[in-house]
Amino acid sequence: MRTVYLGTSEFAAGVLRRLADSPHRPELVITRPDRPRGRGRRLASPPVADEARTLGIPLDQPRTVNDGAARERIAAARPETICVCAFGALIKDPLLSEYPILNVHPSLLPRWRGAAPIERAIVAGDERTGVSIMRLTAGLDSGPVCAQEVEPILPDDTYGALAPRLERLSGELLVRVLDQQPPCVEQDESLATYADKITAADRRLDPGRSAAELERVVRALAPHIGAQIELADGAVVGVYAARAVDAGPPPGTVSLDGPRPVFGCAGGGLELLVVKPPGRREMSGEAWLRGLRR
């Protein structure tokens, strides 16, 4: 089947690799424009752009995929289906109605529609998630679902451990849907939940929540974003690995008495295993503690 692929993120790049290795290799890849990144704010290509160049697939990076020039480029590729994964921009009519469009979404829709389904599933303590392939519609991840596959969330899963498994599953499931073209079934709107984009407030560990909840937040944001705690002096410390423990100091404070620092929270504490102090690299909790005791 002739396809055009729209995607941006590292996750989407992995799905592109699998699609390119199938009979449905894209005729064209469309991604977002290069943008400044990092401390030097140098222009950098999205991961999907880099992958398309590596694979030798024609690439377009329009300001918006909905303008006339981008739609003409898509039309010239003569796609039978457009495939979308983590594109990060709204697809509007008339493009939305011009082709069948399949969207890859890493959750078991209608649960966790939206921008951060993997993170939100871990934070919520879900025991399973998965991948859905759906027909793209004007609503937010609300189109009919063509196929789903389940993936368990393990007790120690971080985003960094779970996302690659979902990425592989996504590529396989997308190819299977293109091969078999199964019927798509409307979602049950009464079961819909929403995975809002991760904000600065989501990163800050709230000492009023339980240690188990905060451990899930840390796992959900590691290693790509990182959770944070605020110290008494106002310094903000990144937290990239932590473990819930039964006892801790008063909520919102950090104990320096044990082998590792412990952040106090409701009904226990959060042992800080990997941290990133302001202006410094990531380090073990033990190393940070040694520095604080000097």
C-alpha positions as CSV (number, residue, x, y, z in Angstrom):
1,M,0.0,0.0,0.0
2,R,1.3,3.5,-0.9
3,T,1.7,5.5,2.3
4,V,2.8,9.0,3.5
5,Y,4.1,9.2,7.1
6,L,3.7,12.1,9.5
7,G,5.7,12.0,12.7
8,T,8.2,14.0,14.8
9,S,9.4,12.4,18.0
10,E,12.0,9.6,18.8
11,F,9.1,7.3,19.3
12,A,7.7,8.1,15.9
13,A,11.1,7.6,14.4
14,G,11.1,4.0,15.7
15,V,7.7,3.4,14.1
16,L,9.0,4.8,10.8
17,R,11.9,2.3,10.8
18,R,9.4,-0.6,11.1
19,L,7.1,0.8,8.4
20,A,10.0,1.4,6.0
21,D,10.9,-2.3,6.4
22,S,7.5,-3.4,5.3
23,P,5.7,-3.5,1.9
24,H,4.1,-0.2,3.0
25,R,7.4,1.9,2.9
26,P,6.4,5.5,2.8
27,E,6.7,7.5,-0.4
28,L,7.1,10.7,1.6
29,V,7.8,11.6,5.2
30,I,6.6,14.9,6.7
31,T,7.8,16.2,10.0
32,R,8.0,19.5,11.8
33,P,10.6,22.3,11.0
34,D,14.0,22.3,12.6
35,R,14.0,24.3,15.9
36,P,16.5,25.5,18.4
37,R,17.5,23.0,21.1
38,G,19.8,22.6,24.0
39,R,21.8,25.3,25.9
40,G,23.4,26.6,22.8
41,R,19.9,26.9,21.1
42,R,21.3,25.6,17.8
43,L,18.9,24.5,15.1
44,A,18.3,20.7,15.3
45,S,16.2,18.4,13.2
46,P,13.4,16.3,14.7
47,P,14.2,12.6,15.1
48,V,11.9,11.6,12.3
49,A,13.7,13.9,9.9
50,D,17.0,12.3,10.8
51,E,15.5,8.8,10.3
52,A,14.0,9.7,7.0
53,R,17.4,10.9,5.7
54,T,19.0,7.7,7.0
55,L,16.4,5.6,5.2
56,G,16.6,7.6,2.0
57,I,12.9,8.6,2.0
58,P,11.9,11.9,0.5
59,L,11.3,14.4,3.3
60,D,9.3,17.6,3.7
61,Q,9.3,20.0,6.7
62,P,6.5,22.5,6.0
63,R,5.6,25.3,8.4
64,T,2.1,23.7,8.5
65,V,1.0,20.4,6.9
66,N,-2.4,22.0,6.2
67,D,-1.2,24.6,3.7
68,G,-1.6,24.2,-0.1
69,A,2.1,23.5,-0.8
70,A,2.3,20.6,1.7
71,R,-1.0,19.1,0.5
72,E,0.3,19.3,-3.1
73,R,3.5,17.4,-2.0
74,I,1.3,14.8,-0.4
75,A,-0.9,14.5,-3.4
76,A,2.2,14.0,-5.7
77,A,3.1,10.9,-3.6
78,R,-0.3,9.4,-4.4
79,P,-0.9,7.8,-1.0
80,E,-3.6,5.3,-0.4
81,T,-3.2,5.9,3.4
82,I,-1.5,8.5,5.5
83,C,0.0,7.2,8.7
84,V,0.5,9.5,11.7
85,C,2.5,9.0,14.9
86,A,3.4,11.7,17.5
87,F,3.3,14.4,14.8
88,G,2.6,17.1,17.4
89,A,0.5,19.4,15.2
90,L,-3.2,19.6,14.3
91,I,-4.3,18.1,11.0
92,K,-7.3,20.0,9.6
93,D,-9.7,19.8,6.7
94,P,-9.4,19.6,3.8
95,L,-6.4,17.3,4.4
96,L,-8.2,15.4,7.1
97,S,-10.9,14.4,4.7
98,E,-8.8,13.9,1.5
99,Y,-7.2,10.5,2.5
100,P,-7.8,7.7,5.0
101,I,-5.5,8.6,7.9
102,L,-4.4,6.1,10.5
103,N,-3.1,7.4,13.9
104,V,-0.8,5.4,16.1
105,H,-1.5,6.1,19.8
106,P,0.4,4.4,22.7
107,S,-2.6,3.7,25.0
108,L,-5.7,1.5,25.1
109,L,-8.2,4.1,23.8
110,P,-10.4,5.6,25.0
111,R,-8.2,5.6,28.1
112,W,-5.5,8.3,28.0
113,R,-6.3,10.3,24.9
114,G,-3.9,13.2,24.5
115,A,-0.3,14.2,24.6
116,A,1.3,12.2,27.4
117,P,-0.4,8.8,27.5
118,I,2.7,6.8,28.6
119,E,3.5,9.1,31.5
120,R,-0.1,9.4,32.7
121,A,-0.6,5.6,32.7
122,I,2.5,5.1,34.9
123,V,1.5,8.0,37.3
124,A,-2.0,6.6,37.7
125,G,-0.6,3.2,38.7
126,D,-2.2,1.4,35.7
127,E,-1.2,-2.3,35.5
128,R,-1.4,-2.3,31.7
129,T,-1.4,-0.1,28.7
130,G,-0.9,-0.7,25.0
131,V,-1.2,0.6,21.5
132,S,-4.2,1.6,19.5
133,I,-4.4,2.2,15.8
134,M,-7.3,4.5,15.0
135,R,-8.8,6.5,12.2
136,L,-8.0,10.1,12.6
137,T,-10.9,12.4,13.1
138,A,-11.3,16.1,14.1
139,G,-11.7,15.1,17.8
140,L,-8.8,14.5,20.2
141,D,-7.8,10.8,19.7
142,S,-11.6,10.0,19.4
143,G,-11.7,8.2,16.1
144,P,-12.8,4.6,15.6
145,V,-10.2,2.1,16.7
146,C,-9.0,-0.5,14.1
147,A,-6.7,-2.6,16.4
148,Q,-5.2,-2.7,19.9
149,E,-2.5,-4.7,21.6
150,V,-1.9,-4.8,25.4
151,E,1.4,-4.3,27.1
152,P,1.8,-4.8,30.9
153,I,3.3,-2.0,33.0
154,L,5.8,-3.6,35.3
155,P,6.2,-2.5,38.9
156,D,9.6,-0.9,38.2
157,D,8.9,0.4,34.7
158,T,10.1,3.9,33.9
159,Y,9.1,5.8,30.8
160,G,12.6,4.9,29.4
161,A,11.8,1.2,29.9
162,L,8.2,1.2,28.8
163,A,8.3,3.5,25.7
164,P,10.7,1.3,23.7
165,R,8.4,-1.7,24.2
166,L,5.4,0.3,23.0
167,E,7.4,1.7,20.1
168,R,8.1,-1.8,18.8
169,L,4.5,-2.8,19.4
170,S,3.3,0.2,17.5
171,G,5.3,-0.5,14.4
172,E,4.2,-4.1,14.3
173,L,0.6,-3.3,14.9
174,L,0.6,-0.5,12.2
175,V,2.0,-2.8,9.6
176,R,-0.5,-5.5,10.5
177,V,-3.4,-3.0,10.2
178,L,-2.1,-1.9,6.7
179,D,-1.8,-5.6,5.7
180,Q,-5.2,-6.8,7.0
181,Q,-7.3,-3.6,6.9
182,P,-9.6,-4.6,9.8
183,P,-12.9,-2.8,10.5
184,C,-12.7,0.1,12.9
185,V,-15.0,0.3,15.9
186,E,-16.3,3.5,17.5
187,Q,-14.9,4.3,21.0
188,D,-17.1,4.3,24.1
189,E,-17.1,8.0,25.1
190,S,-18.2,7.2,28.6
191,L,-14.8,5.6,29.3
192,A,-12.6,8.4,27.9
193,T,-9.8,9.8,30.1
194,Y,-7.3,12.4,29.1
195,A,-3.5,12.5,29.2
196,D,-2.7,16.2,29.4
197,K,0.8,17.5,28.4
198,I,3.3,17.3,31.2
199,T,3.7,20.8,32.8
200,A,6.2,22.3,35.3
201,A,3.7,21.7,38.0
202,D,3.5,18.0,37.2
203,R,7.3,17.7,37.6
204,R,7.3,19.2,41.1
205,L,7.0,16.4,43.7
206,D,4.2,17.3,46.1
207,P,5.0,16.3,49.7
208,G,1.3,16.1,50.5
209,R,1.1,13.0,48.3
210,S,2.1,9.5,49.3
211,A,5.6,8.0,48.7
212,A,4.1,5.4,46.4
213,E,2.5,8.1,44.2
214,L,5.7,10.2,44.1
215,E,7.7,7.2,43.1
216,R,5.4,6.7,40.2
217,V,5.8,10.3,39.1
218,V,9.6,9.9,39.2
219,R,9.4,6.7,37.1
220,A,7.0,8.3,34.6
221,L,9.3,11.3,34.0
222,A,12.6,9.4,33.8
223,P,14.8,9.9,32.0
224,H,13.4,12.3,29.4
225,I,11.9,15.0,31.7
226,G,12.8,14.4,35.3
227,A,10.8,15.1,38.5
228,Q,11.9,17.9,40.9
229,I,12.0,18.7,44.6
230,E,12.4,22.2,46.0
231,L,14.8,22.6,49.0
232,A,14.3,24.9,51.9
233,D,16.7,27.4,50.4
234,G,14.7,27.5,47.1
235,A,17.1,25.4,45.1
236,V,15.4,22.9,42.7
237,V,16.9,19.4,42.4
238,G,16.0,17.1,39.6
239,V,15.0,13.5,40.6
240,Y,15.6,10.7,38.1
241,A,15.3,7.6,40.3
242,A,13.7,7.1,43.7
243,R,12.2,4.5,46.0
244,A,9.3,4.7,48.4
245,V,10.2,4.0,52.0
246,D,8.1,3.6,55.1
247,A,9.6,6.4,57.1
248,G,10.9,9.9,56.3
249,P,11.5,13.3,57.7
250,P,8.7,15.9,57.9
251,P,6.9,16.4,54.6
252,G,8.8,18.7,52.2
253,T,12.1,18.3,54.0
254,V,15.2,16.2,53.1
255,S,16.8,13.9,55.6
256,L,20.6,13.7,55.4
257,D,21.1,11.2,58.2
258,G,21.0,7.9,56.3
259,P,23.1,6.4,53.5
260,R,21.0,8.3,50.9
261,P,18.9,11.4,51.1
262,V,15.2,10.9,51.9
263,F,12.5,13.4,50.9
264,G,9.6,13.6,53.4
265,C,6.1,13.1,52.2
266,A,2.7,12.0,53.4
267,G,2.9,8.7,55.3
268,G,6.6,7.9,54.5
269,G,9.5,9.1,52.5
270,L,11.1,9.0,49.0
271,E,14.7,7.7,49.0
272,L,16.5,9.7,46.3
273,L,18.6,7.3,44.2
274,V,19.6,9.6,41.2
275,V,19.5,13.4,41.4
276,K,20.6,16.4,39.4
277,P,21.6,19.3,41.6
278,P,21.3,22.8,40.1
279,G,24.0,23.4,37.5
280,R,25.5,20.0,37.9
281,R,25.3,16.6,36.1
282,E,23.2,13.7,37.3
283,M,24.7,11.8,40.2
284,S,23.8,9.1,42.8
285,G,22.0,10.1,45.9
286,E,25.0,9.0,47.9
287,A,27.3,11.3,46.0
288,W,25.0,14.3,46.4
289,L,24.7,13.5,50.1
290,R,28.5,13.4,50.6
291,G,28.7,16.9,49.0
292,L,26.0,18.3,51.3
293,R,27.8,16.9,54.4
294,R,31.1,18.6,53.6
